[in-house]
Amino acid sequence: MRKLLIFFLIALTGVVSACSQEKPAKEERFVEVKGGSFTNTKSNFYGQNVTIPDFQISKYEVTQQEWIEVMGSNPSQFKGSNLPVEMVNWYDAIEYCNQRSVKEGREPYYNINKNTKDPDNQNDNDNIKWTVTVNAGVNGYRLPTEAEWEYAAGGGRMSKSYIYSGSNTADEVAWYWRNSGDKYLSGDWNWPIIESNHNQTRSSGDKKPNELGIYDMSGNVREWCWNWYEAPEMSSGSMRVVKGGGWIGGVNNTELSFRGKFEANGMGPDQGFRVVRSE
């Protein structure tokens, strides 16, 4: 009986060990981007004296599940845990970055003063105008700069100079107005037709990734960047940069070089973001 018991315990240990080995590893949701100069010939920064340091960027646009885990509610029009969060303005994205940093034991990247109107914000329609400054060098989450966004979308050091993020064929990598509904649309952009076709955001990662393994940097939702639209190096302006185009927009908007703009307090069902961090 004793030998039988020992055999049983050994067999049980083997089963437990095998099960633990078969358990899939938790997916890494960030991609390390090795810095350098722009080699993608389609980028706005190609040929300029711009060098990007190393950074990490989220593999997917921030999902509704990720948003709820940090912020506690879901503002999105199209509900789904793996759909990108939308209906968020630039200030919402900044707050998310700080709150996620705190939640994960990182040092917040932004200083947010809600009581002082930003004197550098020249937009008369922005009724929020929080003064936001940065803690450069800390490890908290933040929005990418426009240059960082284009560098990552264009494939970084591994770039093949694609027009879109990961392909020269938009439908391989991008959700936009023609392909984000019940059927593929032809003809001219027409909102009643788009609406009746049930166009909307799509689950993160359903299209082909780019050279770095990053998804949806063309299409799905437009992504907030840190910079003012007027010029990336300026400290003042009236619009913030949005990149990548969205499910409601034209295919030209999904080109990695396309520069979109939106008021910082603006939001829509095609407006989301992704985050970066230094380490």
Backbone torsions as a table, in degrees:
resi	resn	phi	psi	omega
1	MET	NA	-40.6	-179.0
2	ARG	-62.9	-42.1	179.0
3	LYS	-64.0	-37.5	179.0
4	LEU	-64.4	-40.2	178.8
5	LEU	-64.5	-42.8	180.0
6	ILE	-63.1	-42.5	178.9
7	PHE	-61.2	-40.8	179.9
8	PHE	-63.4	-42.9	-178.9
9	LEU	-65.6	-39.3	178.7
10	ILE	-64.4	-43.4	179.6
11	ALA	-63.6	-41.2	179.4
12	LEU	-63.6	-40.8	178.2
13	THR	-61.2	-39.9	178.6
14	GLY	-64.2	-39.2	178.8
15	VAL	-65.3	-45.9	179.8
16	VAL	-61.9	-42.1	179.7
17	SER	-63.3	-43.1	180.0
18	ALA	-63.8	-40.8	179.6
19	CYS	-63.4	-41.5	-178.8
20	SER	-66.7	-32.9	178.9
21	GLN	-72.7	-30.6	-178.3
22	GLU	-79.9	-15.9	-179.0
23	LYS	-63.4	123.0	-177.0
24	PRO	-66.1	145.0	177.8
25	ALA	-70.1	149.8	177.9
26	LYS	-64.7	133.1	-176.4
27	GLU	-64.3	134.2	174.1
28	GLU	-81.2	119.9	-173.0
29	ARG	-100.0	12.4	175.7
30	PHE	-125.5	148.3	179.3
31	VAL	-115.6	131.3	175.9
32	GLU	-81.2	126.2	-179.3
33	VAL	-108.7	111.9	177.2
34	LYS	-73.8	131.3	-174.5
35	GLY	-71.6	173.0	178.7
36	GLY	157.7	-167.1	177.3
37	SER	-94.2	169.2	-175.5
38	PHE	-81.8	120.4	176.0
39	THR	-106.2	-10.9	177.1
40	ASN	-74.9	114.3	-174.6
41	THR	-70.3	-12.9	179.5
42	LYS	-89.2	-8.0	-176.8
43	SER	-76.8	148.3	174.8
44	ASN	-64.3	-20.8	-175.7
45	PHE	-97.9	-0.6	179.7
46	TYR	-64.8	133.9	179.2
47	GLY	83.1	-5.8	176.6
48	GLN	-92.0	161.7	-178.8
49	ASN	-84.9	65.9	-177.3
50	VAL	-122.8	123.8	177.3
51	THR	-120.8	132.3	-177.6
52	ILE	-102.6	127.7	174.3
53	PRO	-71.5	167.7	174.9
54	ASP	-60.9	144.9	173.1
55	PHE	-159.2	170.6	175.9
56	GLN	-116.6	141.4	-177.6
57	ILE	-131.1	145.9	-179.8
58	SER	-65.4	134.7	-177.4
59	LYS	-63.8	-29.9	-178.1
60	TYR	-125.0	159.6	168.5
61	GLU	-61.7	147.3	-179.1
62	VAL	-55.5	123.7	-177.3
63	THR	-85.8	167.0	177.5
64	GLN	-65.7	-35.4	176.8
65	GLN	-62.3	-44.6	178.8
66	GLU	-63.0	-39.3	179.6
67	TRP	-64.5	-47.3	-177.9
68	ILE	-62.4	-39.5	-179.4
69	GLU	-61.2	-28.0	-178.6
70	VAL	-98.5	-45.2	-170.9
71	MET	-99.1	-18.3	173.8
72	GLY	87.0	-6.7	179.3
73	SER	-145.7	172.2	-175.9
74	ASN	-130.5	110.3	-177.7
75	PRO	-83.7	-5.4	-168.0
76	SER	-66.5	147.2	175.4
77	GLN	-77.5	-41.8	179.5
78	PHE	-101.8	110.3	-172.0
79	LYS	-86.5	139.1	177.0
80	GLY	170.1	130.2	-172.4
81	SER	-60.9	-32.9	-178.7
82	ASN	-99.9	6.0	171.8
83	LEU	-81.0	150.7	176.7
84	PRO	-65.2	141.8	173.4
85	VAL	-66.2	141.5	177.2
86	GLU	-141.9	-174.8	-171.8
87	MET	59.2	39.1	177.4
88	VAL	-122.9	133.3	177.4
89	ASN	-89.2	179.3	-176.6
90	TRP	-61.9	-39.1	180.0
91	TYR	-67.0	-38.4	175.6
92	ASP	-58.7	-43.9	-179.0
93	ALA	-64.8	-39.9	177.7
94	ILE	-62.3	-44.5	178.9
95	GLU	-63.7	-41.1	178.0
96	TYR	-58.5	-45.8	180.0
97	CYS	-54.8	-48.1	-178.9
98	ASN	-66.6	-44.2	-177.5
99	GLN	-67.7	-36.2	176.0
100	ARG	-67.5	-38.1	176.9
101	SER	-58.4	-48.3	-179.9
102	VAL	-62.2	-43.9	-178.5
103	LYS	-59.4	-34.4	-176.7
104	GLU	-100.8	11.0	176.5
105	GLY	74.7	25.1	176.7
106	ARG	-100.8	161.6	-180.0
107	GLU	-85.2	124.2	-178.1
108	PRO	-56.9	138.2	-177.0
109	TYR	-83.4	-27.9	-173.3
110	TYR	-108.5	143.0	165.7
111	ASN	-101.5	118.6	-174.9
112	ILE	-113.2	115.5	177.4
113	ASN	-109.0	104.8	-176.5
114	LYS	-84.9	-7.0	-175.8
115	ASN	-99.0	-8.1	-178.9
116	THR	-121.9	124.0	178.8
117	LYS	-70.4	134.3	-178.3
118	ASP	-68.7	114.8	-178.6
119	PRO	-68.7	-16.1	-179.7
120	ASP	-87.6	-9.3	179.2
121	ASN	-86.7	109.9	-173.2
122	GLN	-97.0	13.0	-176.6
123	ASN	-90.7	115.8	-178.5
124	ASP	-70.6	-18.2	-178.7
125	ASN	-91.4	-5.8	179.3
126	ASP	-86.7	109.3	-177.9
127	ASN	-92.6	7.4	-179.9
128	ILE	-102.7	-66.4	174.0
129	LYS	50.4	43.0	173.5
130	TRP	-60.3	148.1	173.1
131	THR	-87.5	117.1	-176.4
132	VAL	-121.1	121.8	174.9
133	THR	-121.3	171.2	-172.2
134	VAL	-119.3	154.2	170.8
135	ASN	-104.7	84.4	-174.7
136	ALA	-60.6	139.0	174.7
137	GLY	93.6	-9.7	179.8
138	VAL	-82.1	170.3	-172.7
139	ASN	-98.3	11.7	-179.2
140	GLY	-73.7	168.6	179.3
141	TYR	-76.3	150.9	-179.7
142	ARG	-156.3	170.4	172.3
143	LEU	-80.4	147.7	176.0
144	PRO	-70.6	150.3	167.0
145	THR	-71.3	163.9	178.1
146	GLU	-60.1	-40.0	-179.9
147	ALA	-65.5	-43.3	177.0
148	GLU	-61.1	-43.4	-179.0
149	TRP	-59.9	-48.5	-178.3
150	GLU	-66.4	-36.3	179.6
151	TYR	-62.9	-47.1	179.5
152	ALA	-67.8	-45.0	-179.5
153	ALA	-62.6	-33.1	-178.4
154	GLY	-84.6	3.5	175.4
155	GLY	96.1	1.8	177.4
156	GLY	56.0	-135.3	179.7
157	ARG	-68.3	-20.3	-176.9
158	MET	-95.2	12.2	-173.1
159	SER	-58.2	138.9	172.6
160	LYS	-110.0	15.7	177.2
161	SER	57.8	43.7	175.7
162	TYR	-72.3	155.8	176.1
163	ILE	-72.9	-44.4	178.2
164	TYR	-102.5	173.3	-177.6
165	SER	-77.9	92.4	177.0
166	GLY	109.4	-2.2	-177.5
167	SER	-168.5	159.9	168.6
168	ASN	-94.1	-0.5	177.7
169	THR	-114.2	111.5	-172.6
170	ALA	-57.4	-41.1	-174.5
171	ASP	-65.4	-17.3	177.1
172	GLU	-74.7	-28.0	-170.7
173	VAL	-127.3	-13.9	-168.0
174	ALA	-125.0	139.4	166.5
175	TRP	-97.2	120.0	178.8
176	TYR	-142.8	-171.6	-166.4
177	TRP	-63.4	-26.4	-178.4
178	ARG	-76.4	-33.4	-168.8
179	ASN	-118.1	7.5	-173.0
180	SER	-100.4	18.9	179.4
181	GLY	-127.5	-157.9	-176.6
182	ASP	-62.8	-38.4	179.8
183	LYS	-140.7	163.4	-179.9
184	TYR	-73.9	127.4	-176.2
185	LEU	-95.5	147.4	175.3
186	SER	-123.2	-178.7	179.6
187	GLY	79.8	-157.9	-178.7
188	ASP	-89.3	156.8	176.8
189	TRP	-57.8	128.7	-177.2
190	ASN	-148.0	111.6	-173.7
191	TRP	-60.0	-45.2	178.1
192	PRO	-56.8	-38.5	178.5
193	ILE	-69.2	-42.2	178.3
194	ILE	-60.9	-44.0	-178.7
195	GLU	-64.7	-45.0	-179.4
196	SER	-69.7	-18.7	177.4
197	ASN	-84.7	1.2	178.5
198	HIS	58.6	38.9	175.2
199	ASN	-64.2	143.5	178.5
200	GLN	-168.9	-179.4	175.0
201	THR	-62.6	158.1	179.2
202	ARG	-124.2	159.5	-178.4
203	SER	-57.4	142.7	-179.6
204	SER	-63.0	134.2	172.9
205	GLY	86.6	11.1	-179.3
206	ASP	-81.4	-17.8	177.2
207	LYS	-99.2	175.5	179.7
208	LYS	-68.4	138.1	177.3
209	PRO	-78.5	170.0	176.9
210	ASN	-86.9	-170.3	-175.2
211	GLU	-59.4	-27.2	-178.3
212	LEU	-94.0	-1.8	-178.3
213	GLY	86.5	22.2	-179.8
214	ILE	-100.5	139.1	-175.2
215	TYR	-107.0	149.8	167.5
216	ASP	62.9	27.1	174.0
217	MET	-78.3	-9.8	165.4
218	SER	-114.4	121.2	175.2
219	GLY	81.2	-173.3	-175.3
220	ASN	74.6	-82.6	170.9
221	VAL	-129.4	149.3	172.4
222	ARG	-69.1	145.0	-172.2
223	GLU	-116.1	127.6	177.0
224	TRP	-64.0	140.1	168.6
225	CYS	-118.3	167.8	-177.6
226	TRP	-70.5	-37.1	-164.3
227	ASN	-74.9	156.1	165.5
228	TRP	-69.4	146.8	-178.6
229	TYR	-70.0	-35.0	-171.8
230	GLU	-55.1	-36.2	173.6
231	ALA	-173.8	134.7	-174.9
232	PRO	-57.4	-30.8	-175.4
233	GLU	-88.9	-5.4	-176.9
234	MET	-80.1	150.1	179.7
235	SER	-97.8	4.2	179.1
236	SER	-143.9	161.1	179.2
237	GLY	170.7	-168.5	-178.5
238	SER	-124.5	-17.1	-179.3
239	MET	-130.9	148.2	173.7
240	ARG	-99.2	151.8	-179.1
241	VAL	-74.3	136.2	167.8
242	VAL	-124.3	142.5	-173.8
243	LYS	-129.2	154.2	168.4
244	GLY	96.8	-15.3	-177.9
245	GLY	70.1	176.9	-176.7
246	GLY	-147.3	-179.1	-174.9
247	TRP	-62.4	-21.3	-175.8
248	ILE	-96.1	-12.3	-170.9
249	GLY	-96.4	175.7	179.8
250	GLY	-77.2	163.1	-177.1
251	VAL	-64.5	-30.2	178.8
252	ASN	-63.2	-29.2	178.5
253	ASN	-67.9	-21.6	-178.1
254	THR	-86.5	-5.3	174.8
255	GLU	-64.9	139.5	-175.2
256	LEU	-64.4	-21.5	-180.0
257	SER	-84.6	-12.1	-175.5
258	PHE	-66.7	131.8	179.6
259	ARG	-106.6	107.4	175.3
260	GLY	-94.4	163.7	179.1
261	LYS	-142.2	151.2	-178.7
262	PHE	-157.8	143.5	174.1
263	GLU	-62.6	141.4	-174.4
264	ALA	-59.9	-28.5	178.7
265	ASN	-91.5	4.3	-179.4
266	GLY	-81.2	153.8	177.6
267	MET	-152.3	159.8	178.6
268	GLY	-166.6	168.5	-178.9
269	PRO	-73.2	0.9	175.5
270	ASP	-119.0	19.9	-174.4
271	GLN	-119.4	113.4	178.4
272	GLY	-138.4	-149.8	-178.1
273	PHE	-171.8	169.5	166.7
274	ARG	-132.9	165.7	-174.4
275	VAL	-118.2	160.1	174.2
276	VAL	-129.2	166.9	175.1
277	ARG	-152.5	160.9	-176.5
278	SER	-80.9	-27.1	179.7
279	GLU	-156.0	NA	NA
